[in-house]
Amino acid sequence: MPLVHLVGAPLDCGKRRAGCLMGPDAYRTAGLARVLEDLGYEVTDHGNLHAAPVEVPDGPAHLHALGDTIGWTTTLQKAAKEAIATGFPIFLGGDHALSLGTATGVAAHAKTEGRPQFILWLDAHADFHTPATTESGNLHGTPLAYLTGQPGFDGFPPVPAPVPMANVCLLGLRSVDAAERAALQQSEVRYHDMRQIDELGIAAPLRAFLNDVAAANGALHVSLDVDFLDPAVAPAVGTTVPGGATLREAHLVMEILHDSGLMTSLDLVELNPFLDERGRTAQVMVDLAASGLGRRIFDRPTRAFT
């Protein structure tokens, strides 16, 4: 089994609602390391990183925390490239601006191995804005544009290995802005909204994507946003959108990922413990990570509640 690296990234700069900086420690409190060790993994917790100091560039005035986001991207791009070289990294967020660094860092490593990088984006939102198109100015809505090499990210680190759009799959969409919709429809990105999932099930589009990853001998980075799940299941997120994946659908996705043997790195993002109910959402995310790394139904003891 590969060494699992836990990398804490308590960034809270991708949006204006505070609380995601507590996410990494909430995953630790929910027992992520212990759960993975019980599955037989050797786990190294690297603690929480810090944003690199950067000179803040000029940018659109409405962009929120541009300098902090660039600093975190710089830090995480380097940390991701280093961590994946020796094991399986799990990046503990922090908001989804985290993926500006993690996804580009692991893609840089894949390039050194001569492997194509693939991205599975489990999210209610497309996150396909550029700094020029985002109306909110919240940069957690921009990672997919950045990692696919779209223009407009002045001041950010150069993307060392842009991911081809055809290698990106979005699963679980139910809130997409007009600018993102137009850009996606003109791209080769694969995207599946909740209506498609309702009609076809969640396994079929996922397996079709994984077949292509396997055929290309690709590396697969999975970015799991809390709001992929329905807020009735996972309330601790500031961007709730009703009608998301059920708990069983989410576990099925992670179980299929483990069965495929293709996942090489994982983001856990947008957990805001300030909005949680007795750690409920943190525990759900830990359980999903465990399913992705091999926990089966019969590995988990039934809890009795009296």
C-alpha positions in Angstrom: 0.0 0.0 0.0 1.3 3.5 -0.7 2.2 5.9 2.0 -0.6 8.4 2.6 0.4 12.0 3.0 -2.1 14.3 4.8 -1.4 17.9 3.9 -3.4 20.5 5.7 -4.3 23.7 3.8 -6.4 26.0 6.0 -7.0 28.6 3.3 -10.1 30.7 3.6 -9.3 33.2 0.9 -11.3 31.8 -2.0 -14.6 33.3 -0.8 -15.9 35.8 1.7 -17.7 33.6 4.2 -15.2 32.5 6.9 -14.8 29.1 8.5 -13.0 26.8 6.0 -9.7 27.4 7.7 -10.9 25.1 10.5 -11.4 22.3 8.0 -8.1 20.4 8.2 -8.3 20.1 12.0 -11.9 19.0 11.8 -10.9 16.1 9.5 -8.2 15.2 12.0 -10.6 15.3 14.9 -13.0 13.1 13.0 -10.3 10.5 12.9 -9.1 10.5 9.3 -5.6 9.2 10.1 -6.9 6.5 12.4 -9.4 5.3 9.8 -6.8 5.0 7.1 -4.3 3.2 9.4 -7.1 0.7 10.2 -7.2 0.0 6.5 -3.5 -0.8 6.5 -2.0 2.4 5.3 1.0 4.1 6.7 -0.1 7.7 7.3 2.1 10.8 7.6 0.5 14.0 8.7 2.5 17.0 7.5 0.5 19.5 9.5 -0.9 22.7 8.2 0.9 24.7 5.5 1.1 28.5 5.2 0.7 30.7 2.2 3.9 31.9 0.6 4.5 35.7 0.8 3.9 37.3 -2.6 3.7 40.7 -4.1 0.1 41.4 -4.8 -0.4 42.2 -8.5 -2.8 44.7 -9.9 -6.1 42.9 -10.7 -9.8 43.5 -11.1 -10.9 45.5 -8.0 -13.7 43.0 -7.1 -11.4 40.0 -6.7 -11.4 38.8 -3.1 -8.0 38.1 -1.4 -6.0 37.9 -4.6 -2.6 38.0 -2.9 -3.5 35.4 -0.4 -4.8 33.1 -3.1 -1.7 33.5 -5.2 0.4 32.8 -2.1 -1.5 29.6 -1.3 -1.3 28.5 -5.0 2.4 28.9 -4.9 2.8 26.9 -1.7 0.4 24.1 -2.7 1.7 23.6 -6.2 5.2 22.9 -4.7 3.8 20.8 -1.8 1.6 18.7 -4.1 4.4 17.9 -6.5 6.6 16.8 -3.7 4.0 14.8 -1.8 2.8 12.8 -4.8 6.3 11.8 -5.7 6.5 9.5 -2.6 2.9 8.5 -1.9 -0.8 9.2 -2.1 -1.6 12.8 -1.0 -4.8 13.9 0.6 -5.1 17.7 0.7 -7.3 18.8 3.6 -9.1 22.1 2.9 -9.8 24.8 3.1 -11.9 26.2 0.3 -11.8 25.1 -3.3 -9.2 27.7 -4.2 -6.9 25.0 -2.8 -7.1 23.1 -6.1 -5.5 26.0 -7.9 -2.3 24.6 -6.4 -2.9 21.0 -5.7 -4.2 20.0 -9.2 -1.5 21.9 -11.0 1.2 20.4 -8.7 0.2 16.8 -9.2 -0.2 17.5 -13.0 3.4 18.7 -13.0 4.5 15.4 -11.4 2.5 13.4 -13.9 4.3 15.2 -16.7 7.7 14.1 -15.3 6.5 10.5 -15.4 5.2 10.9 -19.0 1.6 10.3 -17.9 -1.4 12.4 -18.8 -3.2 14.0 -15.9 -7.0 13.5 -15.5 -9.3 15.5 -13.1 -12.6 14.3 -11.6 -14.4 17.3 -10.1 -17.2 16.3 -7.7 -19.0 19.5 -7.1 -22.3 21.3 -7.4 -20.5 24.1 -9.2 -18.4 24.2 -12.4 -15.6 26.4 -11.0 -14.7 27.3 -14.6 -14.6 31.1 -14.2 -11.5 33.2 -14.9 -10.7 36.3 -12.9 -12.2 38.3 -15.7 -15.6 36.4 -15.8 -16.3 35.9 -12.1 -19.0 38.4 -10.9 -18.6 37.5 -7.2 -14.8 37.9 -7.2 -14.5 34.7 -5.3 -11.5 32.8 -6.6 -12.7 29.4 -5.4 -14.8 29.4 -8.5 -11.7 29.5 -10.8 -9.6 26.4 -10.4 -10.7 24.5 -13.5 -10.0 27.4 -15.7 -6.6 27.9 -14.2 -5.5 24.2 -14.3 -6.6 23.9 -18.0 -4.5 26.8 -18.9 -7.1 29.5 -19.5 -5.8 33.1 -19.8 -6.3 35.9 -17.3 -4.5 34.6 -14.2 -2.0 37.4 -14.0 0.4 37.1 -11.0 -0.4 33.4 -10.5 2.4 30.9 -10.9 2.7 29.6 -14.5 0.8 26.3 -14.9 3.6 23.9 -15.5 1.5 21.2 -17.2 -2.0 22.4 -18.3 -4.6 19.6 -18.2 -6.3 19.0 -21.5 -10.0 19.8 -21.2 -10.9 16.4 -22.6 -9.2 15.0 -19.5 -11.6 16.8 -17.1 -14.9 15.4 -15.9 -17.4 17.3 -13.7 -19.9 15.2 -11.9 -22.9 16.5 -9.8 -23.5 19.9 -11.3 -26.5 21.9 -10.3 -25.4 25.5 -10.1 -23.6 26.9 -13.2 -23.3 30.6 -14.1 -24.0 31.8 -17.6 -20.4 32.6 -18.4 -19.3 29.1 -17.2 -22.1 27.4 -19.1 -21.1 29.1 -22.4 -17.4 28.3 -21.8 -18.1 24.6 -21.0 -20.4 24.2 -24.0 -17.6 25.3 -26.2 -15.0 23.1 -24.6 -14.1 19.4 -24.5 -14.8 19.2 -20.8 -17.1 16.4 -19.8 -19.9 17.5 -17.5 -22.8 15.7 -16.0 -25.5 17.5 -14.1 -27.9 16.1 -11.5 -30.7 15.6 -14.1 -28.4 13.3 -16.1 -27.5 11.5 -12.9 -31.2 11.1 -12.0 -31.9 9.7 -15.5 -28.9 7.5 -16.0 -27.5 6.9 -12.6 -24.1 8.1 -11.3 -22.1 5.0 -12.1 -22.4 5.1 -15.9 -20.7 8.4 -16.7 -18.1 7.8 -14.0 -17.1 4.4 -15.5 -17.0 5.8 -19.0 -14.5 8.5 -17.8 -12.5 6.0 -15.8 -12.2 3.7 -18.9 -10.5 6.5 -20.7 -8.2 7.2 -17.8 -7.2 3.6 -17.7 -6.7 3.4 -21.5 -4.3 6.4 -21.4 -2.4 5.1 -18.3 -3.4 8.4 -16.7 -2.9 9.8 -13.2 -6.3 10.8 -11.6 -6.7 13.7 -9.2 -10.1 13.7 -7.5 -11.4 16.9 -6.0 -14.3 16.3 -3.6 -16.3 19.4 -2.6 -18.7 19.1 0.4 -21.4 20.6 -1.8 -21.3 17.6 -4.2 -23.5 16.1 -1.5 -27.1 17.2 -0.8 -27.1 19.7 2.2 -29.5 17.4 4.0 -26.5 14.9 4.2 -23.7 17.4 4.5 -24.8 20.8 5.9 -21.4 22.3 6.7 -20.7 24.3 3.6 -21.3 27.9 2.7 -22.4 27.2 -0.8 -25.3 24.8 -0.3 -27.4 23.8 -3.3 -30.4 21.5 -2.8 -30.7 18.3 -4.9 -27.2 17.0 -4.6 -25.8 13.5 -4.4 -27.2 11.2 -1.8 -24.9 9.6 0.7 -25.2 6.3 -1.0 -24.4 7.8 -4.5 -21.3 9.5 -3.0 -20.1 6.3 -1.5 -20.7 4.4 -4.7 -18.5 7.0 -6.6 -15.7 6.5 -4.1 -16.0 2.7 -4.1 -15.8 2.6 -7.9 -12.8 4.9 -7.7 -11.1 2.5 -5.4 -12.0 -0.5 -7.5 -10.5 1.1 -10.5 -7.1 1.6 -8.8 -6.7 4.8 -10.8 -7.0 7.6 -8.2 -3.6 9.1 -7.4 -4.5 12.1 -5.2 -7.5 13.6 -3.5 -8.8 17.0 -2.3 -11.3 17.3 0.5 -12.6 20.9 0.3 -15.1 23.5 1.4 -15.8 22.0 4.9 -16.9 24.8 7.2 -17.0 23.3 10.7 -18.7 26.6 11.9 -21.8 25.5 10.0 -21.6 21.8 11.0 -23.9 19.8 13.3 -21.8 18.0 15.9 -19.1 17.1 13.4 -21.6 15.4 11.1 -20.2 16.6 7.8 -16.6 16.1 8.8 -17.4 12.5 9.6 -19.2 12.0 6.3 -16.2 13.3 4.4 -13.8 11.1 6.3 -16.1 8.1 5.6 -16.1 9.0 1.9 -12.3 9.2 1.9 -12.2 5.8 3.5 -14.4 4.3 0.8 -12.1 5.8 -1.8 -9.2 4.1 -0.2 -10.8 0.7 0.2 -13.2 0.4 3.1 -16.0 -2.0 2.4 -19.4 -2.4 4.0 -18.3 -5.4 6.0 -15.2 -3.6 7.2 -17.2 -1.1 9.2 -18.9 -2.1 12.5 -22.6 -1.5 12.8 -23.3 1.1 15.4 -26.1 0.6 17.9 -28.0 3.7 19.0 -30.1 3.4 22.2 
